[in-house]
Amino acid sequence: MKTETKIYPDLMTEQEVVEYLRISEVSKSTNYHNVIEHLKKMRDLPRIHISRKTLYPLEAVRGWIRKQTIPGR
């Protein structure tokens, strides 16, 4: 069975970050914007601003995930 992999752009929108981090699968919140705001404020989710729009660099988000990962024993 072949699974389809979604390709994400180098600069993701908030909705793309929600999908990339699978927020809908791991959060009980119905307002995913609040989840992203929490991750930005409390966990330093990387982002940049271009023309007053917040975008999330894919490679920076991947690095952030690596930093957030707790090694198993």
Secondary structure as UniProt FT lines:
FT   STRAND          11..12
FT   HELIX           14..20
FT   TURN            21..22
FT   HELIX           23..26
FT   HELIX           32..43
FT   STRAND          48..50
FT   TURN            51..52
FT   STRAND          53..57
FT   HELIX           58..68
//
